[in-house]
Amino acid sequence: MHAEGHLDKSIAGRFKYAIVLTALTLVAEVVGGFWTNSLALLSDAAHVFLDLFALLLSLAAIRLASYPVSDTRTFGWHRTEVFASFINGASVFLIAVGICYEAWGRLFQPEEVKSLPMFIIAAIGLVMNLVAASALHSHSHEDLNVRSAFLHVIGDAAASVGVIAGGIVMYFTGWFVLDAIISVGIGVVIFWGAWRVLRESTHILLEGVPRGMSTADVAESIRSIEGVNDVHHLNIWTICSHILALSAHIDVEPAYKVKQAEVLREIEELLLDEYHISHTTLQAECTMCIESPVLKEFRHRPRKGLHGHAHGHEHGHVHGHAHDHDHDHEK
């Protein structure tokens, strides 16, 4: 627990460092964008603003994740990290649409740009982006929240490189339509980063199986434990980047019924060591449930009609659920 708190403190410190650098970059690029009349620089500034938004949101998520569990939130506030990532991705996606719309108009009616100041401001922005990115990089592989913020900063660094290149070309050639072309390029970079973060965070919010993990492989590993006959009603999901959860019914062989606790402990150790699943809920059963599927179908509870009775075919579901409950009770 102490190590985890230290890690969060380290990440929070790096976020604060990145936030200061990003705020300075934003001010420089907004002022510079209007002064030089560069849409590419303003596009970069818009991206920087969202970087700042992303970093502040991510820092808030780390703070909220440290809040203790309660009677109303038994998982604590860990999911706020995933929400932060989702909001980051969605906001960047929308700004990319705006950039491309504005750039489309300038492609047909290029406007003059003060290319030398544009180049200098973009170069300052690039240096600050790279310093901020290096601060976040070490934690970006294992933490979705940090990765989403890291993607923002790296995408912005790439955009700054484009703006610098454009500034040099425009300074020597006066080909101002390049400003709009670079803006479209920045928009594409943003789209790609936003799509990746949205896809990952949506997958987690939909309780998807962690990427790179297979329910079939996990079930097979559990079956390999001595005393386990089969596994069913298996669910695997992600609470946040650092916490994976699993629940399952374990069919314990009759001969191992007296050593049931040892079998379950072995399963928990296997899941932690091989799959980094730290939150497990295992229900031991006898061999009567051997025909149950590995993955359980979920059903909504039946809705009552006007007179308080379930409608026609829903009666079957009511009885079915009652039977399942009784059956589990017997075991």
Disulfide bonds with the S-S distance in Angstrom:
none
